[in-house]
């Protein structure tokens, strides 16, 4: 079974003709816009223009050569695939956007656990925003992460899953860990 996150990013890369053209590093203006879009999607994931915002954010991540984001599917994407199909794509991608926004805002932080914890935080914000609009959009997995956040254990969760992801990646480099781009 193909990874949802990888599939979405590959589809974006293949469907955007501009991506065939090599480009230079991202500009300050583009990075500011990306962070604004990522944070806006956390607060308004179901906004009228959210699809266009996600498309732009995905293209940005795929196109720029100066942002290298390593994500572990087990942190958010894989568990969401097993849950409620409504919103799982949006929430999986929010993990990527929020992680990348954190990297842009904190360029000196290289710890993948801290980066991915920020991604989970952004995903939970988006989830809470969705619940305000759709009370039936409950994800037991995300409810559990909200509880862990409340107990101050979210970073420990990310660390344990990331550690397991790293071990699996060493055994099979194509499993569960993806570097974008």
DRENDO-74600 format. One record per atom (N, C-alpha, C): atom name; x, y, z. Coordinates in steps of 0.02 Angstrom, whole numbers, plus 50000, padded with zeros to 5 digits. Example, Ala and Ser with C-alpha at 12.3 -4.5 7.8 and 13.67 -1.06 7.14 Angstrom:
DRENDO-74600
+------+-------+-------+-------+
: name :     X :     Y :     Z :
+------+-------+-------+-------+
:    N : 50660 : 49716 : 50390 :
:   CA : 50615 : 49775 : 50390 :
:    C : 50660 : 49835 : 50390 :
:    N : 50642 : 49888 : 50354 :
:   CA : 50684 : 49947 : 50357 :
:    C : 50645 : 50002 : 50394 :
+------+-------+-------+-------+
end
This chain:
DRENDO-74600
+------+-------+-------+-------+
: name :     X :     Y :     Z :
+------+-------+-------+-------+
:    N : 50042 : 49941 : 50000 :
:   CA : 50000 : 50000 : 50000 :
:    C : 50045 : 50062 : 50000 :
:    N : 50030 : 50107 : 49955 :
:   CA : 50071 : 50168 : 49950 :
:    C : 50054 : 50215 : 50008 :
:    N : 50103 : 50251 : 50027 :
:   CA : 50095 : 50299 : 50081 :
:    C : 50053 : 50358 : 50057 :
:    N : 50004 : 50378 : 50095 :
:   CA : 49960 : 50433 : 50077 :
:    C : 49998 : 50498 : 50067 :
:    N : 50041 : 50515 : 50113 :
:   CA : 50079 : 50577 : 50109 :
:    C : 50123 : 50578 : 50048 :
:    N : 50159 : 50524 : 50036 :
:   CA : 50202 : 50520 : 49978 :
:    C : 50161 : 50525 : 49915 :
:    N : 50104 : 50492 : 49913 :
:   CA : 50061 : 50494 : 49855 :
:    C : 50037 : 50564 : 49839 :
:    N : 50016 : 50600 : 49890 :
:   CA : 49993 : 50668 : 49880 :
:    C : 50048 : 50712 : 49854 :
:    N : 50107 : 50707 : 49884 :
:   CA : 50163 : 50749 : 49862 :
:    C : 50187 : 50730 : 49792 :
:    N : 50187 : 50666 : 49777 :
:   CA : 50207 : 50645 : 49709 :
:    C : 50157 : 50669 : 49658 :
:    N : 50092 : 50665 : 49673 :
:   CA : 50041 : 50689 : 49628 :
:    C : 50051 : 50764 : 49616 :
:    N : 50064 : 50801 : 49669 :
:   CA : 50076 : 50872 : 49662 :
:    C : 50137 : 50885 : 49617 :
:    N : 50190 : 50847 : 49628 :
:   CA : 50251 : 50857 : 49589 :
:    C : 50240 : 50841 : 49515 :
:    N : 50201 : 50790 : 49502 :
:   CA : 50189 : 50770 : 49433 :
:    C : 50136 : 50813 : 49398 :
:    N : 50092 : 50844 : 49436 :
:   CA : 50038 : 50880 : 49405 :
:    C : 50052 : 50954 : 49394 :
:    N : 50108 : 50978 : 49417 :
:   CA : 50123 : 51049 : 49411 :
:    C : 50181 : 51057 : 49363 :
:    N : 50168 : 51081 : 49302 :
:   CA : 50220 : 51087 : 49252 :
:    C : 50278 : 51132 : 49275 :
:    N : 50265 : 51181 : 49316 :
:   CA : 50317 : 51227 : 49339 :
:    C : 50371 : 51189 : 49378 :
:    N : 50352 : 51134 : 49408 :
:   CA : 50399 : 51097 : 49449 :
:    C : 50456 : 51067 : 49409 :
:    N : 50447 : 51060 : 49344 :
:   CA : 50500 : 51033 : 49302 :
:    C : 50558 : 51083 : 49295 :
:    N : 50545 : 51145 : 49309 :
:   CA : 50596 : 51197 : 49303 :
:    C : 50633 : 51204 : 49369 :
:    N : 50700 : 51194 : 49368 :
:   CA : 50738 : 51203 : 49429 :
:    C : 50734 : 51276 : 49451 :
:    N : 50737 : 51287 : 49514 :
:   CA : 50733 : 51356 : 49540 :
:    C : 50782 : 51364 : 49597 :
:    N : 50792 : 51427 : 49615 :
:   CA : 50838 : 51443 : 49670 :
:    C : 50803 : 51436 : 49736 :
:    N : 50839 : 51457 : 49787 :
:   CA : 50813 : 51455 : 49855 :
:    C : 50750 : 51498 : 49862 :
:    N : 50712 : 51482 : 49912 :
:   CA : 50651 : 51520 : 49925 :
:    C : 50669 : 51591 : 49947 :
:    N : 50625 : 51636 : 49932 :
:   CA : 50636 : 51705 : 49953 :
:    C : 50605 : 51717 : 50022 :
:    N : 50626 : 51770 : 50053 :
:   CA : 50598 : 51789 : 50118 :
:    C : 50523 : 51799 : 50112 :
:    N : 50502 : 51830 : 50059 :
:   CA : 50430 : 51843 : 50047 :
:    C : 50392 : 51777 : 50041 :
:    N : 50420 : 51728 : 50005 :
:   CA : 50387 : 51663 : 49998 :
:    C : 50383 : 51627 : 50066 :
:    N : 50436 : 51630 : 50105 :
:   CA : 50436 : 51597 : 50170 :
:    C : 50384 : 51628 : 50217 :
:    N : 50379 : 51694 : 50216 :
:   CA : 50329 : 51728 : 50256 :
:    C : 50259 : 51707 : 50234 :
:    N : 50249 : 51704 : 50169 :
:   CA : 50183 : 51683 : 50143 :
:    C : 50168 : 51611 : 50163 :
:    N : 50218 : 51567 : 50158 :
:   CA : 50207 : 51498 : 50177 :
:    C : 50186 : 51491 : 50250 :
:    N : 50221 : 51525 : 50294 :
:   CA : 50204 : 51522 : 50365 :
:    C : 50133 : 51549 : 50376 :
:    N : 50116 : 51603 : 50343 :
:   CA : 50049 : 51632 : 50349 :
:    C : 49996 : 51582 : 50325 :
:    N : 50009 : 51549 : 50268 :
:   CA : 49962 : 51500 : 50242 :
:    C : 49956 : 51440 : 50289 :
:    N : 50012 : 51415 : 50314 :
:   CA : 50010 : 51358 : 50360 :
:    C : 49971 : 51374 : 50423 :
:    N : 49983 : 51433 : 50451 :
:   CA : 49948 : 51453 : 50513 :
:    C : 49874 : 51466 : 50499 :
:    N : 49859 : 51493 : 50441 :
:   CA : 49789 : 51505 : 50422 :
:    C : 49752 : 51438 : 50414 :
:    N : 49785 : 51388 : 50385 :
:   CA : 49754 : 51322 : 50378 :
:    C : 49744 : 51287 : 50445 :
:    N : 49785 : 51304 : 50494 :
:   CA : 49774 : 51277 : 50562 :
:    C : 49709 : 51305 : 50591 :
:    N : 49697 : 51369 : 50579 :
:   CA : 49638 : 51402 : 50608 :
:    C : 49575 : 51396 : 50567 :
:    N : 49583 : 51390 : 50500 :
:   CA : 49525 : 51387 : 50455 :
:    C : 49536 : 51333 : 50402 :
:    N : 49540 : 51269 : 50424 :
:   CA : 49555 : 51216 : 50376 :
:    C : 49499 : 51202 : 50326 :
:    N : 49440 : 51227 : 50340 :
:   CA : 49383 : 51216 : 50296 :
:    C : 49362 : 51280 : 50260 :
:    N : 49405 : 51330 : 50260 :
:   CA : 49388 : 51393 : 50226 :
:    C : 49377 : 51382 : 50152 :
:    N : 49342 : 51429 : 50122 :
:   CA : 49325 : 51425 : 50051 :
:    C : 49387 : 51416 : 50008 :
:    N : 49441 : 51450 : 50025 :
:   CA : 49502 : 51447 : 49984 :
:    C : 49554 : 51398 : 50011 :
:    N : 49535 : 51354 : 50056 :
:   CA : 49584 : 51308 : 50087 :
:    C : 49615 : 51261 : 50036 :
:    N : 49577 : 51239 : 49987 :
:   CA : 49605 : 51194 : 49936 :
:    C : 49661 : 51228 : 49898 :
:    N : 49649 : 51291 : 49878 :
:   CA : 49701 : 51329 : 49842 :
:    C : 49761 : 51342 : 49886 :
:    N : 49749 : 51356 : 49950 :
:   CA : 49804 : 51367 : 49996 :
:    C : 49846 : 51304 : 50004 :
:    N : 49813 : 51247 : 50010 :
:   CA : 49850 : 51184 : 50016 :
:    C : 49890 : 51169 : 49953 :
:    N : 49860 : 51183 : 49896 :
:   CA : 49895 : 51171 : 49833 :
:    C : 49958 : 51215 : 49830 :
:    N : 49952 : 51278 : 49847 :
:   CA : 50010 : 51323 : 49845 :
:    C : 50063 : 51299 : 49895 :
:    N : 50042 : 51281 : 49956 :
:   CA : 50089 : 51259 : 50007 :
:    C : 50125 : 51195 : 49986 :
:    N : 50089 : 51149 : 49956 :
:   CA : 50120 : 51086 : 49933 :
:    C : 50170 : 51100 : 49878 :
:    N : 50152 : 51142 : 49831 :
:   CA : 50197 : 51161 : 49777 :
:    C : 50260 : 51194 : 49805 :
:    N : 50251 : 51237 : 49853 :
:   CA : 50308 : 51272 : 49884 :
:    C : 50356 : 51221 : 49914 :
:    N : 50331 : 51175 : 49953 :
:   CA : 50373 : 51125 : 49986 :
:    C : 50410 : 51082 : 49934 :
:    N : 50375 : 51063 : 49882 :
:   CA : 50404 : 51019 : 49831 :
:    C : 50456 : 51057 : 49789 :
:    N : 50443 : 51119 : 49774 :
:   CA : 50486 : 51158 : 49728 :
:    C : 50550 : 51185 : 49758 :
:    N : 50547 : 51207 : 49819 :
:   CA : 50605 : 51244 : 49845 :
:    C : 50661 : 51196 : 49866 :
:    N : 50722 : 51212 : 49848 :
:   CA : 50777 : 51167 : 49864 :
:    C : 50807 : 51178 : 49934 :
:    N : 50786 : 51230 : 49969 :
:   CA : 50820 : 51247 : 50032 :
:    C : 50782 : 51228 : 50095 :
:    N : 50728 : 51190 : 50088 :
:   CA : 50690 : 51166 : 50146 :
:    C : 50686 : 51090 : 50140 :
:    N : 50720 : 51056 : 50186 :
:   CA : 50721 : 50983 : 50185 :
:    C : 50687 : 50958 : 50248 :
:    N : 50628 : 50934 : 50239 :
:   CA : 50586 : 50912 : 50294 :
:    C : 50584 : 50836 : 50296 :
:    N : 50603 : 50807 : 50352 :
:   CA : 50599 : 50735 : 50361 :
:    C : 50541 : 50720 : 50408 :
:    N : 50494 : 50680 : 50383 :
:   CA : 50435 : 50663 : 50423 :
:    C : 50429 : 50588 : 50431 :
:    N : 50402 : 50568 : 50487 :
:   CA : 50389 : 50498 : 50502 :
:    C : 50314 : 50487 : 50497 :
:    N : 50293 : 50444 : 50451 :
:   CA : 50222 : 50431 : 50440 :
:    C : 50185 : 50409 : 50503 :
:    N : 50220 : 50373 : 50546 :
:   CA : 50187 : 50346 : 50605 :
:    C : 50165 : 50399 : 50655 :
:    N : 50191 : 50459 : 50649 :
:   CA : 50172 : 50512 : 50696 :
:    C : 50100 : 50533 : 50685 :
:    N : 50080 : 50546 : 50623 :
:   CA : 50012 : 50569 : 50609 :
:    C : 49980 : 50532 : 50550 :
:    N : 50015 : 50529 : 50494 :
:   CA : 49985 : 50505 : 50431 :
:    C : 49959 : 50434 : 50434 :
:    N : 50000 : 50387 : 50456 :
:   CA : 49978 : 50317 : 50457 :
:    C : 49918 : 50306 : 50504 :
:    N : 49920 : 50333 : 50565 :
:   CA : 49861 : 50323 : 50609 :
:    C : 49797 : 50354 : 50580 :
:    N : 49804 : 50411 : 50545 :
:   CA : 49744 : 50442 : 50516 :
:    C : 49716 : 50401 : 50459 :
:    N : 49758 : 50365 : 50422 :
:   CA : 49733 : 50323 : 50368 :
:    C : 49688 : 50268 : 50393 :
:    N : 49698 : 50248 : 50455 :
:   CA : 49659 : 50194 : 50484 :
:    C : 49593 : 50219 : 50515 :
:    N : 49585 : 50284 : 50516 :
:   CA : 49528 : 50314 : 50551 :
:    C : 49476 : 50341 : 50501 :
:    N : 49434 : 50382 : 50525 :
:   CA : 49382 : 50417 : 50488 :
:    C : 49412 : 50446 : 50424 :
:    N : 49382 : 50431 : 50367 :
:   CA : 49409 : 50455 : 50303 :
:    C : 49398 : 50530 : 50293 :
:    N : 49348 : 50558 : 50326 :
:   CA : 49336 : 50629 : 50319 :
:    C : 49393 : 50668 : 50352 :
:    N : 49422 : 50712 : 50314 :
:   CA : 49473 : 50758 : 50338 :
:    C : 49542 : 50727 : 50349 :
:    N : 49551 : 50663 : 50340 :
:   CA : 49617 : 50635 : 50355 :
:    C : 49670 : 50661 : 50307 :
:    N : 49653 : 50675 : 50244 :
:   CA : 49703 : 50704 : 50198 :
:    C : 49723 : 50774 : 50220 :
:    N : 49674 : 50815 : 50237 :
:   CA : 49689 : 50883 : 50258 :
:    C : 49732 : 50883 : 50321 :
:    N : 49716 : 50840 : 50368 :
:   CA : 49752 : 50838 : 50431 :
:    C : 49823 : 50808 : 50422 :
:    N : 49830 : 50759 : 50378 :
:   CA : 49896 : 50732 : 50364 :
:    C : 49941 : 50785 : 50333 :
:    N : 49914 : 50823 : 50286 :
:   CA : 49953 : 50875 : 50254 :
:    C : 49966 : 50933 : 50302 :
:    N : 49920 : 50945 : 50348 :
:   CA : 49932 : 50998 : 50397 :
:    C : 49993 : 50983 : 50439 :
:    N : 50004 : 50920 : 50454 :
:   CA : 50063 : 50899 : 50490 :
:    C : 50126 : 50922 : 50453 :
:    N : 50127 : 50912 : 50388 :
:   CA : 50184 : 50933 : 50347 :
:    C : 50191 : 51009 : 50347 :
:    N : 50135 : 51044 : 50335 :
:   CA : 50137 : 51117 : 50331 :
:    C : 50160 : 51148 : 50397 :
:    N : 50132 : 51123 : 50452 :
:   CA : 50150 : 51152 : 50517 :
:    C : 50222 : 51136 : 50536 :
:    N : 50246 : 51076 : 50518 :
:   CA : 50316 : 51059 : 50530 :
:    C : 50362 : 51106 : 50489 :
:    N : 50346 : 51116 : 50426 :
:   CA : 50386 : 51159 : 50383 :
:    C : 50384 : 51232 : 50407 :
:    N : 50326 : 51255 : 50428 :
:   CA : 50320 : 51324 : 50454 :
:    C : 50364 : 51333 : 50516 :
:    N : 50365 : 51283 : 50559 :
:   CA : 50409 : 51286 : 50618 :
:    C : 50482 : 51290 : 50597 :
:    N : 50501 : 51250 : 50547 :
:   CA : 50571 : 51252 : 50523 :
:    C : 50589 : 51321 : 50496 :
:    N : 50543 : 51352 : 50461 :
:   CA : 50555 : 51419 : 50434 :
:    C : 50561 : 51470 : 50490 :
:    N : 50518 : 51464 : 50540 :
:   CA : 50519 : 51513 : 50594 :
:    C : 50576 : 51501 : 50644 :
:    N : 50601 : 51440 : 50646 :
:   CA : 50655 : 51421 : 50692 :
:    C : 50711 : 51385 : 50654 :
:    N : 50746 : 51421 : 50610 :
:   CA : 50795 : 51388 : 50566 :
:    C : 50853 : 51354 : 50602 :
:    N : 50866 : 51373 : 50663 :
:   CA : 50922 : 51342 : 50700 :
:    C : 50903 : 51277 : 50734 :
:    N : 50838 : 51264 : 50740 :
:   CA : 50815 : 51202 : 50772 :
:    C : 50819 : 51146 : 50720 :
:    N : 50859 : 51096 : 50735 :
:   CA : 50870 : 51040 : 50689 :
:    C : 50842 : 50974 : 50717 :
:    N : 50818 : 50975 : 50779 :
:   CA : 50793 : 50916 : 50812 :
:    C : 50727 : 50893 : 50780 :
:    N : 50727 : 50834 : 50746 :
:   CA : 50666 : 50812 : 50712 :
:    C : 50607 : 50802 : 50759 :
:    N : 50620 : 50786 : 50822 :
:   CA : 50565 : 50777 : 50870 :
:    C : 50531 : 50845 : 50883 :
:    N : 50569 : 50897 : 50892 :
:   CA : 50540 : 50963 : 50903 :
:    C : 50502 : 50987 : 50841 :
:    N : 50531 : 50975 : 50783 :
:   CA : 50499 : 50996 : 50720 :
:    C : 50433 : 50958 : 50711 :
:    N : 50434 : 50893 : 50721 :
:   CA : 50373 : 50854 : 50712 :
:    C : 50322 : 50866 : 50768 :
:    N : 50346 : 50882 : 50827 :
:   CA : 50299 : 50900 : 50880 :
:    C : 50261 : 50964 : 50861 :
:    N : 50297 : 51011 : 50831 :
:   CA : 50264 : 51072 : 50807 :
:    C : 50213 : 51054 : 50752 :
:    N : 50229 : 51006 : 50711 :
:   CA : 50183 : 50983 : 50660 :
:    C : 50120 : 50952 : 50690 :
:    N : 50129 : 50913 : 50743 :
:   CA : 50071 : 50883 : 50777 :
:    C : 50029 : 50938 : 50809 :
:    N : 50062 : 50987 : 50841 :
:   CA : 50025 : 51043 : 50871 :
:    C : 49982 : 51078 : 50819 :
:    N : 50010 : 51091 : 50761 :
:   CA : 49972 : 51124 : 50708 :
:    C : 49914 : 51081 : 50684 :
:    N : 49926 : 51016 : 50680 :
:   CA : 49874 : 50969 : 50659 :
:    C : 49817 : 50970 : 50710 :
:    N : 49835 : 50971 : 50774 :
:   CA : 49783 : 50972 : 50826 :
:    C : 49743 : 51038 : 50824 :
:    N : 49776 : 51093 : 50809 :
:   CA : 49739 : 51156 : 50801 :
:    C : 49689 : 51151 : 50744 :
:    N : 49711 : 51123 : 50688 :
:   CA : 49666 : 51114 : 50631 :
:    C : 49608 : 51067 : 50649 :
:    N : 49623 : 51014 : 50685 :
:   CA : 49572 : 50967 : 50707 :
:    C : 49521 : 51001 : 50752 :
:    N : 49545 : 51041 : 50799 :
:   CA : 49499 : 51077 : 50843 :
:    C : 49456 : 51126 : 50803 :
:    N : 49485 : 51157 : 50752 :
:   CA : 49446 : 51202 : 50709 :
:    C : 49393 : 51165 : 50670 :
:    N : 49410 : 51105 : 50645 :
:   CA : 49361 : 51064 : 50609 :
:    C : 49304 : 51044 : 50655 :
:    N : 49320 : 51025 : 50717 :
:   CA : 49269 : 51003 : 50764 :
:    C : 49218 : 51059 : 50780 :
:    N : 49240 : 51121 : 50775 :
:   CA : 49194 : 51177 : 50787 :
:    C : 49140 : 51180 : 50733 :
:    N : 49157 : 51155 : 50673 :
:   CA : 49111 : 51156 : 50617 :
:    C : 49074 : 51090 : 50609 :
:    N : 49109 : 51035 : 50622 :
:   CA : 49082 : 50968 : 50612 :
:    C : 49095 : 50926 : 50674 :
:    N : 49046 : 50924 : 50718 :
:   CA : 49052 : 50887 : 50782 :
:    C : 49062 : 50812 : 50771 :
:    N : 49042 : 50786 : 50712 :
:   CA : 49048 : 50715 : 50698 :
:    C : 49116 : 50696 : 50669 :
:    N : 49161 : 50742 : 50665 :
:   CA : 49227 : 50730 : 50634 :
:    C : 49277 : 50704 : 50685 :
:    N : 49255 : 50668 : 50734 :
:   CA : 49299 : 50646 : 50788 :
:    C : 49347 : 50592 : 50763 :
:    N : 49409 : 50598 : 50784 :
:   CA : 49461 : 50548 : 50773 :
:    C : 49485 : 50527 : 50842 :
:    N : 49473 : 50465 : 50859 :
:   CA : 49494 : 50441 : 50925 :
:    C : 49570 : 50451 : 50935 :
:    N : 49608 : 50439 : 50882 :
:   CA : 49680 : 50448 : 50885 :
:    C : 49699 : 50520 : 50902 :
:    N : 49667 : 50568 : 50869 :
:   CA : 49683 : 50639 : 50882 :
:    C : 49657 : 50660 : 50951 :
:    N : 49601 : 50633 : 50972 :
:   CA : 49577 : 50647 : 51040 :
:    C : 49629 : 50624 : 51091 :
:    N : 49660 : 50567 : 51078 :
:   CA : 49712 : 50542 : 51122 :
:    C : 49773 : 50588 : 51123 :
:    N : 49791 : 50614 : 51064 :
:   CA : 49847 : 50661 : 51061 :
:    C : 49831 : 50726 : 51097 :
:    N : 49769 : 50748 : 51094 :
:   CA : 49750 : 50809 : 51131 :
:    C : 49757 : 50797 : 51206 :
:    N : 49739 : 50737 : 51228 :
:   CA : 49747 : 50719 : 51299 :
:    C : 49821 : 50719 : 51318 :
:    N : 49863 : 50691 : 51274 :
:   CA : 49935 : 50690 : 51288 :
:    C : 49963 : 50761 : 51289 :
:    N : 49938 : 50804 : 51246 :
:   CA : 49960 : 50874 : 51246 :
:    C : 49942 : 50907 : 51312 :
:    N : 49881 : 50895 : 51335 :
:   CA : 49857 : 50923 : 51398 :
:    C : 49900 : 50899 : 51457 :
:    N : 49923 : 50837 : 51453 :
:   CA : 49964 : 50809 : 51506 :
:    C : 50039 : 50825 : 51498 :
:    N : 50056 : 50862 : 51446 :
:   CA : 50126 : 50880 : 51433 :
:    C : 50167 : 50822 : 51406 :
:    N : 50135 : 50774 : 51374 :
:   CA : 50169 : 50714 : 51350 :
:    C : 50174 : 50709 : 51274 :
:    N : 50155 : 50762 : 51239 :
:   CA : 50153 : 50758 : 51166 :
:    C : 50223 : 50747 : 51136 :
:    N : 50272 : 50784 : 51161 :
:   CA : 50340 : 50776 : 51135 :
:    C : 50366 : 50705 : 51148 :
:    N : 50349 : 50676 : 51205 :
:   CA : 50369 : 50607 : 51219 :
:    C : 50338 : 50559 : 51169 :
:    N : 50275 : 50570 : 51151 :
:   CA : 50242 : 50528 : 51101 :
:    C : 50280 : 50532 : 51035 :
:    N : 50293 : 50594 : 51012 :
:   CA : 50328 : 50604 : 50948 :
:    C : 50397 : 50571 : 50951 :
:    N : 50432 : 50579 : 51006 :
:   CA : 50499 : 50549 : 51013 :
:    C : 50497 : 50473 : 51007 :
:    N : 50448 : 50442 : 51040 :
:   CA : 50445 : 50369 : 51039 :
:    C : 50427 : 50343 : 50969 :
:    N : 50380 : 50376 : 50936 :
:   CA : 50361 : 50354 : 50868 :
:    C : 50417 : 50368 : 50819 :
:    N : 50449 : 50426 : 50825 :
:   CA : 50504 : 50443 : 50781 :
:    C : 50563 : 50395 : 50789 :
:    N : 50575 : 50374 : 50851 :
:   CA : 50629 : 50326 : 50864 :
:    C : 50614 : 50260 : 50829 :
:    N : 50552 : 50237 : 50836 :
:   CA : 50532 : 50175 : 50803 :
:    C : 50536 : 50182 : 50727 :
:    N : 50517 : 50240 : 50702 :
:   CA : 50521 : 50254 : 50630 :
:    C : 50593 : 50251 : 50607 :
:    N : 50638 : 50280 : 50645 :
:   CA : 50709 : 50279 : 50628 :
:    C : 50737 : 50210 : 50626 :
:    N : 50717 : 50168 : 50672 :
:   CA : 50741 : 50098 : 50673 :
:    C : 50716 : 50061 : 50611 :
:    N : 50653 : 50072 : 50593 :
:   CA : 50625 : 50039 : 50534 :
:    C : 50659 : 50065 : 50471 :
:    N : 50674 : 50130 : 50470 :
:   CA : 50707 : 50160 : 50411 :
:    C : 50777 : 50130 : 50402 :
:    N : 50811 : 50116 : 50456 :
:   CA : 50878 : 50085 : 50451 :
:    C : 50873 : 50015 : 50422 :
:    N : 50819 : 49979 : 50438 :
:   CA : 50810 : 49911 : 50413 :
:    C : 50787 : 49912 : 50340 :
:    N : 50745 : 49961 : 50323 :
:   CA : 50719 : 49967 : 50255 :
:    C : 50711 : 50042 : 50241 :
:    N : 50759 : 50072 : 50207 :
:   CA : 50759 : 50145 : 50198 :
:    C : 50697 : 50173 : 50164 :
:    N : 50657 : 50133 : 50132 :
:   CA : 50597 : 50159 : 50099 :
:    C : 50535 : 50154 : 50143 :
:    N : 50543 : 50137 : 50205 :
:   CA : 50486 : 50126 : 50249 :
:    C : 50476 : 50184 : 50297 :
:    N : 50418 : 50213 : 50297 :
:   CA : 50392 : 50256 : 50350 :
:    C : 50426 : 50324 : 50359 :
:    N : 50480 : 50338 : 50327 :
:   CA : 50514 : 50401 : 50337 :
:    C : 50525 : 50433 : 50269 :
:    N : 50507 : 50496 : 50264 :
:   CA : 50512 : 50530 : 50200 :
:    C : 50546 : 50597 : 50208 :
:    N : 50591 : 50611 : 50162 :
:   CA : 50623 : 50676 : 50161 :
:    C : 50594 : 50716 : 50103 :
:    N : 50572 : 50776 : 50118 :
:   CA : 50539 : 50818 : 50068 :
:    C : 50580 : 50880 : 50056 :
:    N : 50591 : 50901 : 49998 :
:   CA : 50602 : 50861 : 49938 :
:    C : 50668 : 50826 : 49943 :
+------+-------+-------+-------+
end
